[in-house]
Amino acid sequence: MKEKIGFTIGKFAPFHQGHEFLIRSGIDKMDRFYVVLYETDLVPFSLETRASWIRQTFPEVSVLFARNPPCEYGLDDQRVKIQTQYLKQILGDIPVTHFFSSEPYGYYVAKELQVEDCRVDMKRRFVPISATSIRQDPALAKQYLNRYAYSDYQRWLTDVN
């Protein structure tokens, strides 16, 4: 039987319970699971710090760094190809079979990489939050942030005040 190898991508800026739900869904269905973590300046936390949140929460997951990602985003053929070519470089020779996401782009990534598209809680019914919402309303952090992310978030708030 062929090994099932899944992955997801994201900035995890910040890492919240919805992200945890997505990753747990992948872990539960796959033999191996990877998280491709993108660089971003949306939050004041380094790639390494955000990776530590994921690794502390899910030690069985492998985190791959996506440094200097392309800035072309969108669902048209050209931008999808740019992003998926970049993903192929990051994944290297890992024989992924499934792509997990909570976003419409999941269809396009899975199609381009010729893997199974696995959508998780797109309507945010199980965990009604997004990282954008937390960045816009920091009061949501206590309720929805991952515990490791929240700890760093609290230290950061103390440092800036």
Secondary structure, 3 states (H helix, E strand, C coil): CCCCEEEEEECCCCCEHHHHHHHHHHHHHCCEEEEEEECCCCCCCCHHHHHHHHHHHCCCCEEEEECCCCCCCCCCHHHHHHHHHHHHHHHCCCCCCEEEECCCHHHHHHHHHCCEEEECCCCCCCCCCCHHHHHHCHHHHHHHECHHHHHHHHHHHHHHC
